[in-house]
Amino acid sequence: MRIAAVKIDKITSGRKNGFTLIEMLVVLSVIGVLITAAGYHNTRVLKKTRDVALMQELSLLRTAVHQYALHHNGRFPQSIVELSPDFIKKVPDSWQGSNAAGTWFYNPAEGLLTLYGPDAAEGAAVDAGGRKYADY
């Protein structure tokens, strides 16, 4: 019994503690792959966040237009500038999505807000999910 214990001690005592170069390279490559995947996911999330913020802003403007109409016997404002400061703090001059930016178009007869892309064509630009900004 004592001889077996001595053999095991001799085998393990000659080995150095620590990582080999191969083990270290494998760990670093796995960490690199995880960082790359996380970076791609974060980019997608940021694009989606910009598009959701744009949809929220458009929704707030549309709600402000309808609140104005409720307070003025069904008459829509002649321009969206009339909404400030009673119904909305600041009326934005333009919109910014994840893949494009442009201007608002307001139709006072119907009280509708429409998004126009950078080339002034309705529906030309699409968001990160492939949906047309004009559909917002």
N, C-alpha and C positions, 0 to 999 in steps of 0.2 A: 504494500500500500504506500509506503513512504517513497518508493522509487518512482511511482507514477506521478506523485505530487511534485517531485523534483523535476521531472521531464516537462511538465506543463509550465512550471515557473521559468525554465530555461527558454522555452519557445516564446512565451509572451514577454519576457524581460528584454529580449533583443529588439523588439519592435518599438519604433518611436511613436509618441503621441502626436496627434494633429491630422490635418487633411493632406491628401495627396494633391498634386496639381490637377489631375483628371477630375477628382471629386469637386474641387473648387470651380473648375470650368463648367461642369454640369450644373452646379448650383447657380452660377452667374447666368448661364444661358436660360435656365428656367425662369429666373427673375426677370430677365430681359423680355422673354415672351409674355409674361404676365403684365409687365409695364406697357408693352405695345398694345395688348388687348384692352387694357384699361384706358389708354389714351384714345383709342378709336371710339370706345363707348362714350367717353366724356365729350368728344367732339359731336357725336350724334345727339347726346342729351342737350348740349348747348344750342344746337340748331333747333331742336324741338322746342326748347324753352323760348327762343326768340319768336317762333311762330305762334306759340300759345300766348305770349305777351301781346303780339299784334292782334290776335283774335279777341283778347280781353279788351284791348284799347278800342277796337272797332265796336265791340258790344257796348262799352260805356258811352261812346259817342252816339250810338243809335238810341240807347236808353235816354240820354240827355235830350235828344231831338223829340222823342215821344213825351217826355215830361214837359218840355216847353209847350208842345201842342196841347197837353192837358190843362196847362195853366193859362193858355191864350185861346180858349174856345175852339180848339181843333185846328188852329192856324199854325202851320210849320214856320220855323224861322226862315228869313230870306237868305241868310248865310249862316254857316256854323259859328261864325264869330259872335253872333248874338247869344250863343249859349253861355259865354263867359261873362261874368263870374258866378251867375246865379245857379246854373245847372251843371257846370263843369269848371274846374279851376283854370285849366289852360288848354286851349284847343291846339293840338299839334298841327304843324305845317305840312308834315309829310309822314310817311310810314316806313318802317324798316323791318324786313323779315330776315330769314336765314339766308336766302339766296338772291334777294332783290330788294329794292327800295323804290318808292315812287310817291305819287301825290294822291290826295283824296279828291273825289268829285262829289259834290252835294247837289241833289236835285230838289229845289225848294217846293216844287209842285207836289211831289210825292213824299218828300221827307226821307229820301234814300241816300245813303252814302255808298260810294263805289270806290274801289281801289284801282288805280292806274299804274302800270309799270313804268320803268325808266324810259321806254321808247313811246310813252303816251298811248299805248295800245292796251285796251282792257283784256285781261286774261293772258297776257304774253308770258309772264313769269310764273314759275311753280315753286312751291316750298320744298322742304327737305323730304317730305313724304310723297311728292309728286302731285299734290293737289294745287290747282290754280289759285293764286291769291285773289283773283276776281270772285271766286266762290265763297270767300269769307263773309 
